[in-house]
Every structure is written in C-alpha cells, then in structure tokens.
Amino acid sequence: MFLATLATGYWQANCYLVAAPGLSQCVIIDPGQDSADGVRTLLANNQLTPRAILLTHGHFDHVADAAALADEFNIAVYIHPDDVHLLTNPGAGLSPESAAMVRRLIGGSLAAPARVEAYDPGQDLHLAQLTFSVTAAPGHTAGSVLLGIDYHGHPAIHRLVFSGDVVFAGSVGRTDLPGGDAAVMRKTLTEVVLGLGDDVALLPGHGEQTTMVSERATNPYLQPNFLRN
C-alpha cells in the first residue's frame, strides 16, 4: 500500500494520500490549507491519479484546498451531510478568532466543489480499488466520521482508521467550537472509538499516528473517570 502524509497550513493538519499496492489511482484525505502544491508533487512523483477526496469533517484546516483539487482533477468530494455547509462557510465552525483569521486568508468564503457526494455512514465506499468504511463519530463537529481500510503491512496492525479530529495521540478533538458537543463526543468515544479493535492504527488529523492499544491504555480522554463525567 502507498501511504503518504503531509502536515500543512497554520494548524499543521494532516493530509493523506492512499493507494492500493501497485495501482496508479489514489484517494486524497483531508486536503486542507496550503496542501494543494504538496499533493500535486506527491501525485507527480509517484505517478498517481486521484480518484476521490474524502473528508473526515468540514473544518477549514482539513478542507481548504478540497475544491481546487477536486475541480482540477474532475473528482468528487465526499463529506458527511451535517458538515456540507462548512465547505463554503468555514467560519461557521470556528472560534471568532479563527474565523477572523480565515476571512483574512481567503476573503470570507470558499468556492464549492463542482461535485459533492454525501456519505451514508455504515455504507462502505469502493474507490481506487480500496474499500473504506465510514463511521459517524460526531462531537467535534456534527458530521465527523472515521474512515477505515484494511491493512496488511504489519503483523499487529490489520486496519487503518483515519480519525480526523475525533481522537489523537494522547488527546481528543475539542468540543467548544460551533457544532461541537461534549456529551455527544463522550458517547462517540465510548461507543465508537473504544469499540475499535486492538489491531487498529489511528492516523489522526493532527500529530503523529498511534494505535488503539496505546490510546486505550494511556489516552486520558478514553479512561472511565473522564467518560463518566
């Protein structure tokens, strides 16, 4: 499997490119602020053609370059319906300070991608000969999802989960932004994240990748004393 990561933009959000072994088609996940040039370089250097853009949620730092890349390569952007409005109105999901920064960067709004497809959580996506599970994981935003694929490159890891801003190495996504909900996030962490197997590697929206074994043992936000509050 081909897997590449770019950390870009003011918030250093992770953008991922994924391709099945030996194939020239790939999927782009979360092409955020200032990611487009790096994505184009990775595509050219590895002779890859994007088949689709998948978004873990609608925040600006994860979607800012989605429309430009989607329209350039004539591909669809996939997003949960509850976050579609954030594609063109990024300030709606940000703090006042961050929204003001985004207005300075882009002039207030983003162009809509020509092709937008809504996830149907629970239904798999078959793209570029990869099968992605789509699991609703609200709390950070109403439309946050986990994207999972099978993996065969490590004896202890059999699945990769692109977790967006739901769970990170040692932390979880904030819930104090518009569209966030602390109670919903606790439910997601309890029922969705802790339901992932110990053979899962987590590829988050920020920071380093981690594993469910590590997070189950050490992440303070996945412990009973936090989840009971």
C-alpha positions in Angstrom: 0.0 0.0 0.0 1.1 3.5 -0.8 0.5 5.9 2.1 1.9 9.5 2.3 1.3 12.2 4.9 1.5 16.0 4.5 1.2 18.3 7.5 0.2 21.7 6.1 -1.1 25.1 6.9 -1.3 27.3 10.0 -2.8 24.4 12.1 -0.5 21.7 10.6 -3.4 19.5 9.7 -2.5 16.1 8.2 -3.5 15.3 4.6 -3.1 11.7 3.4 -2.7 10.0 0.1 -3.6 6.3 -0.1 -3.3 3.9 -3.0 -3.7 0.1 -3.2 -0.5 -1.8 -3.9 0.8 -1.5 -7.4 -2.0 0.8 -8.6 -1.9 4.2 -10.1 -5.1 5.5 -8.7 -5.3 7.0 -5.2 -7.6 8.7 -2.7 -6.8 12.0 -1.0 -8.0 12.5 2.6 -8.4 16.0 4.1 -6.5 18.3 1.7 -6.5 21.4 4.0 -4.9 24.8 3.9 -1.8 25.0 1.7 -1.9 21.3 0.9 -2.5 21.5 -2.9 1.1 22.0 -4.0 2.4 19.2 -1.9 -0.4 16.9 -3.1 0.4 17.7 -6.7 4.1 16.9 -6.1 3.3 13.6 -4.5 1.0 12.7 -7.3 3.6 13.5 -10.0 6.5 11.9 -8.2 4.6 8.7 -7.6 2.7 8.7 -11.0 -0.7 8.7 -9.2 -4.1 9.9 -10.3 -6.6 10.9 -7.7 -10.0 9.1 -7.8 -11.7 11.0 -5.0 -11.3 13.3 -2.0 -12.6 12.1 1.4 -13.1 14.5 4.3 -13.2 13.4 7.9 -15.1 16.6 8.8 -15.7 20.1 7.5 -13.2 22.4 9.4 -11.2 24.8 7.2 -7.8 23.3 8.1 -9.0 20.0 6.6 -11.0 21.1 3.6 -9.5 24.4 2.4 -7.9 23.0 -0.8 -10.5 20.3 -1.5 -12.5 22.3 -4.1 -9.4 23.4 -6.0 -8.0 19.8 -6.2 -11.4 18.2 -6.9 -12.2 20.6 -9.8 -8.6 20.3 -11.2 -8.9 16.5 -11.4 -12.6 16.3 -12.0 -13.3 14.2 -8.9 -15.9 14.3 -6.2 -15.5 15.5 -2.6 -17.1 13.2 -0.1 -18.3 14.6 3.3 -21.0 13.9 5.9 -24.2 15.9 5.1 -24.1 17.6 8.5 -20.8 19.3 7.6 -21.5 20.2 3.9 -22.2 23.8 4.8 -18.7 24.2 6.2 -17.2 23.7 2.7 -18.3 27.2 1.7 -18.8 28.8 5.0 -15.7 27.9 7.1 -16.3 30.5 9.7 -19.4 28.7 10.8 -17.3 26.0 12.5 -14.6 28.1 14.0 -14.0 30.3 17.0 -14.4 34.1 16.4 -10.6 34.5 16.4 -10.0 31.6 13.9 -12.9 32.8 11.7 -11.4 36.2 11.5 -8.0 34.7 10.5 -9.7 32.7 7.8 -11.5 35.8 6.5 -8.1 37.5 6.2 -6.7 34.4 4.4 -9.5 33.8 1.9 -11.8 36.8 1.9 -14.6 35.1 3.8 -15.9 32.1 1.9 -14.6 29.2 -0.1 -15.8 28.1 -3.6 -18.0 25.0 -3.6 -16.6 21.9 -5.3 -18.3 21.1 -8.5 -19.1 17.6 -7.3 -20.0 16.9 -3.7 -21.1 13.4 -2.5 -22.7 12.8 0.9 -21.5 9.9 3.0 -24.1 7.3 4.1 -22.5 6.2 7.4 -22.5 2.5 7.7 -22.2 2.0 3.9 -18.7 1.2 2.5 -17.1 3.3 -0.2 -15.3 1.5 -3.0 -12.8 3.8 -4.6 -9.4 3.2 -6.4 -9.8 -0.5 -5.5 -9.8 0.4 -1.8 -12.8 -0.2 0.4 -13.4 2.5 3.1 -15.8 2.0 6.0 -17.5 5.3 7.0 -18.5 5.5 10.7 -20.3 8.5 12.1 -18.3 10.0 15.0 -19.9 13.3 16.0 -18.8 15.5 18.8 -16.0 17.6 17.4 -18.4 18.5 14.6 -21.8 17.2 13.8 -20.5 15.5 10.7 -17.2 14.0 11.8 -16.5 10.5 10.6 -13.9 7.8 10.9 -12.6 6.3 7.7 -11.3 2.7 7.9 -9.4 0.5 5.5 -7.9 -3.0 5.8 -4.1 -3.1 6.1 -1.6 -6.0 5.6 1.7 -4.4 6.2 2.3 -5.1 9.9 1.7 -8.3 11.9 -0.1 -6.5 14.7 -2.0 -3.9 12.6 -4.8 -5.1 10.3 -6.7 -1.9 9.9 -6.0 1.8 9.4 -8.5 4.4 10.7 -8.3 8.0 9.6 -9.7 9.6 12.7 -9.7 13.3 11.8 -10.1 15.4 14.9 -12.0 12.8 16.8 -9.0 11.2 18.5 -5.3 12.0 18.5 -2.2 10.5 20.1 -2.9 11.3 23.8 -5.9 13.6 23.2 -9.3 14.1 21.5 -10.9 16.8 19.5 -12.2 19.9 21.2 -15.9 20.4 21.5 -16.2 24.1 22.3 -16.4 25.2 18.7 -19.7 25.8 16.8 -21.2 22.4 16.1 -19.3 20.7 18.8 -21.0 18.9 21.7 -19.2 17.5 24.7 -21.9 14.9 25.6 -22.1 13.7 22.0 -18.3 13.4 22.0 -18.3 11.3 25.1 -20.8 9.0 23.5 -18.7 8.7 20.4 -15.5 8.0 22.4 -17.3 5.3 24.4 -19.3 3.6 21.7 -17.3 4.2 18.6 -13.6 4.8 19.4 -13.4 2.3 22.2 -15.2 -0.1 20.0 -12.3 -0.2 17.6 -10.1 -3.3 17.8 -6.6 -3.5 19.2 -5.3 -4.3 15.6 -6.1 -0.7 14.6 -3.6 2.1 13.8 -5.0 5.6 14.1 -4.0 8.2 11.6 -5.3 11.5 13.1 -5.9 14.9 11.7 -3.0 16.4 13.6 0.2 15.0 15.0 1.7 11.5 14.9 -0.1 8.3 14.1 -0.8 6.0 17.1 -2.5 2.7 17.9 -5.7 1.7 19.7 -3.6 -0.4 22.1 -1.6 2.7 23.1 -4.6 5.1 23.3 -6.8 2.6 25.2 -4.0 2.4 27.8 -2.8 5.9 28.0 -5.2 8.5 26.5 -6.7 10.3 29.5 -9.9 11.1 27.5 -10.6 7.4 26.9 -10.5 6.4 30.6 -13.6 5.7 32.6 -13.1 8.6 35.0 -13.4 11.1 32.1 -16.1 9.3 30.2 -18.4 9.0 33.2 -18.4 12.8 33.8 
